[in-house]
Amino acid sequence: MAQVVRMHEIGAPDVLRVEQEELGLPGPGQVRITQDAIGVNFVDTMVRSGGYPVTLPAIPGFEGAGTVTHTGADVNRFASGDRVAYFFALGGYASERLISADALIKLPPDICTFHAATFLAKGLTAWMALRALHPLRAGETALIVGASGSVGSILSRWAKSLGATVLGVAGSRDKMAKVRAGAHHAFHAGDPAIADKVRAVAPDGVDVVFDLVGAATSALAMPLVRDGGDIVAIGAASGNAFDESAEAARRDVRIRRGGTPQFVHAGTIDAASTELFSLMRAGAFDDIDVAHFELADAASAHRAVEARLLSGIALLVPGAVSF
């Protein structure tokens, strides 16, 4: 029997119920996997609270990693024993699951399943931002709003590795040290002098603003990006923002948006994951904290993510947590 966390209604974290489920064998095009770890993303809380529509009852979670135990008909790319991961397939909060083989990638021998579940979805989102929405070049200046968050922490370090000057913005002063660990310069979003301080580093404005927060901080971006620069809006933790404006048109500022599956797909996943895994091997993200929760305690993980209590990334682990 598989342990699953299912929601039968929209609501607070308490709607997440631990249940047992008999999975059966995979159908055509499917595989069955035993999961070692499941990534927790902000979108999971949106699923639970109704901000991301799903059909109920539903099992939240889009990201996980584990081992193939059974394969269905017409599955040729995977075999029992393969270590695999996925980054956008609803139904992740489970000790075992059935999943389309098309949603999986095979992990290299030196990438462990726990690291894959921690960094795959968030890292591929960072790849989308840095390679598709604004191909970042060495020597550019990048302002990352929400640099203390899970995607922001990865994005900051990745941008530094590409030779950019990285300016990170934290929403609270107690997260400034975390931002400094991944950026060249750290700023507090509530500092009344933030514009002057950023302009001291980038007098003409930054080349690109990566905004991972949304409405709460959107007023920062336009005054700080240079004429002809980009605002990349890939987060909406505080609501959507960045409508096209007359000022953006007048200053030739592009507003770029996108969802990870739109840019990370069959044609790009090999290149994207290869680059991400190379950075993981090099230890680029080793200093990012990971908070482990038992799968059965998914509600606590949601509370921590929503309240921004974590200093790093949340990971669900089926069974006892022994890290």
N, C-alpha and C positions, 0 to 999 in steps of 0.2 A: 504494500500500500504506500502511496505517495502522500507526504504531508504537503498541504497547500494552504495558502492564505487567500481567502475569498471574501469579496464584498457583495452583499445582497442589496445594498442600498447606498445612496450617496450620503456622506456625512463626515463626522470627525474621525480621528484615527480608531476609535472604538468600533467602527463598523467592520474593521478587518478581523475576520474570524478564522481560526485555525481548524481545518477539516482534514479528513482522510479521504483519499480517492483511489479507486482502482483504475489504472490507466489503460490496461490492455496493450495490445501490440500496435505498432505504427501502421498506418495505412499507406497506400501508394504515395511515394514522394516524401514520406515522413521518416523521421528517426526518433528513437526514444533515448533520452540522455538522463544520466544521474548528475545532478548539479553539485558542484563543490562550493560555489559562491554565486550570489546574485547582487548586482549593483543596484543601489538606490539612487534615483534621480529625482529632481524636483518635479518633473512631469508625472511621476508616480503619485505625488500628493495631489496634483491637479486631477488625475483620474479619480482618485478617492473622493475629492470634494466637488466634482462635477465640472471642473474647468476644462477637462478633456473628455469629450463624450465617448462612452463605451456602452455596449449592451450588457445589462445586468441579468444574472449574476456574472461577476468578472473576477479574474485573478490579475491583480496589478503586476507591474514589473516588465521592463522591456530588455533587460540586459543580464546575461549570466554566462557561466562557463562550467564545463564538466566533461563527462566521458560518454561516448556513444555505447549503448548496451544492445540495441536492436535497430535494424534497418528495415524499411518497408520496400515494397516492389518499386522498381525503377530508380532506386538510389544507387548510384555507381561511384560517387565521389567520397563516400564515407563507409567505414566498416567498424564493427564492434571493437572497442578499445581505443578508437581515435579520440584525442583530446580536442575539444571544439569550444567555440564561443559565439555569441550573437549579440547584436547591439540594438535591434529595433524589432522585437517580436513579443507582443503582449502575451502575458501568461507566465511571467518569470518567477513569481513568488511561490516556488514549489521545490521539493527535494528531488523530484523527477518530473519530466514533462515530455509530451509529444510536441514536435516542432517540425516545420517544413525544412527539408534539407537545404533549400535555397537560402534560408536565413542564416546558415552557419558558415563559419570560416574555420579551417583547420589551424590549430596552433602550432607554431614552431616548437621543436623539442625543448628549447631553453626558455620559453615563456610559460610560467606556471598559470594554472587556471585562476588562482586567487588574484594575481596581478591583472590578468585579462579581464576579469569581472569588475575590477576596480577602475581600470583606465580605458577600456575599449570604447564605450559609447561617448564618454566625455572627451577622450583623445581624438576620436573621429570628428566630433563637433569642432574641436580646436583646429583640426586639419582643414575642415570646410571653411572656417573663418580665414585661415592663413594662406590657403592655397587656391580656394575657389572664389570666395567673396571679395577678398583683397589680397592678391598675391604679394606677400610681404617681402621686401628687399632689404638687404644689408644696408645700413646707414639711415633707414627711415626711423621716424619716431612714432611710437604706438602708445596711445592712452587706453588702458584697459579698465573699464568701470565694472566693479564687481570682481576685482582681482583676488580677493580672499576666498571666493567660492570655489567649488570643485572644478568647474570648467575654467574659471579664471586663473586658478593656480597652475593648471596645465598650460593654458594659453600663454601666460606670462613667461614661463620657462622655455617654451617652444620658441616664442618670438625672440628671446634672448639668444637662443642657439642659432637663429638665422642671422644674427648680427644687427638686429634692430635695437634702438634705445627704447627701453620699456618704462613707461610711467604707469604705476598701478594706483587705483583709487579704492579705498575701503569705506564701507558704510558706517563703521564705528571705530573709535580710536583704539579699542582693545584688539583690533585685528590689524593694526598697522605693522606690527612686527612680522606677521604672516605675509603681508604684501611685500615688505622689504626683502624677505627671503627669496622672492621670485622675480623682483623688478629692480631696475636701477634706481628708481625714485618712487617714493610712496607718498600719497596724499590722502587726507580725510575729506570725504564728500561734503561734510558740513562746515568745513573751514571757510569763513567768508573771504579769505585771501587766496583760495585755491586757484583762481584764474591767473592772478599775478604770479604765483609760484610755478604754475605750469608754463606760462609765457617766459619765465626766466630760463627754463630749459629749452623751450621751443618758441623763440620770439615771433615767428610767423604763424604759429599754430602747429599742431601735430599733423602728421600725414594721414593718420587713420585713428578713429575712435572705435574700439570694440566695446559695445555696450551689452552687458550680460544681465542687466537689472530691469530696464524698461522705464515705465512712467516716472518712478520715484527719482530717477537721476537724469532723465532725458534733457533737462535744461543745461546740463554740463557740456554736452557734446558740441552743439552748434557754435558756441563762443570760442571753443578751444581747438576746433579743427581748422586747418588752413584752407584758403580758397583753392578749389580744385581737389580737395581731399575727400576721403570716404568716411561715412559713419556706417559701421556694420552692426546691425541690431539683431542679435541672436538670442536674447533672453527676455523673458517677460514675467520674472518673479514678482514684480510689483505692478503688472499690467502692461499692455501694449502701448507703444508710443511711436514717435517719429513719423507723423504724417508728412507728406511732401509739402514743402513750404515755399513761399516766395523768396525767402532769404536763401534757402538751399539752391534754388534756381539761379538767383542773382549771383551767387558766389560759386556756382558750378560745383556744389557739394553733392556727391552721390549718396543716397540712402540705400544700402544693400541689405537684403534680408534673405533668409532661407532656412529650411529645416534639414537636418542631417541626411535623412533618406533621399532628399531631392538631389544631393550632390555626392553622397557616398552610396554607390550602387554597384551592379555587376561590372560596369566598365571602369570603376575607379577604386574598388575596395582593395585590390591587390597592392596598388601603389600606396594608398592611404595607410593601410595596416602595416605594410613593410616599413614605411617611414616612422610610424608610431612605435613599432616594436624595436627599431634601431635606437630610438631615444630611450626607451625603457631599458634596453641592454646597457646603454651608456650611463644609466643611473640618473637621468635628467629629472625624474620625479620621485627619487628615493626619500626626499625630505618632506614629502606631502603626507600628513597624518591620515591614517585610516581607522575609523571607528567600526568595530565589529559588533553585530547584533545577531542573536539567534533568530532563525527564520520565524519561529513562533512569537517573537517579540517585535514583529514588523511595525506594530503600532507605536512602540517607543522610538523606533528609527524615524518614523514620520513626524512625530512630535519634535524630535531634535532637529530635523531638517527644516521644518516650518518655522521653528523658533530661532533658527540660525545659531544653535548652541554648539555646533561641532566646529572643530578647528581643521577639519579635513573632510574626507569622503566617507560615506556610510556604506557598509557592506553587510549583507545578510548571509548567514552561514547555516545550512541545515544541520541539526544536531547540536551537540555541545560546542561552545566556542572555547578554544584552548590556545590563544595566541599570547 
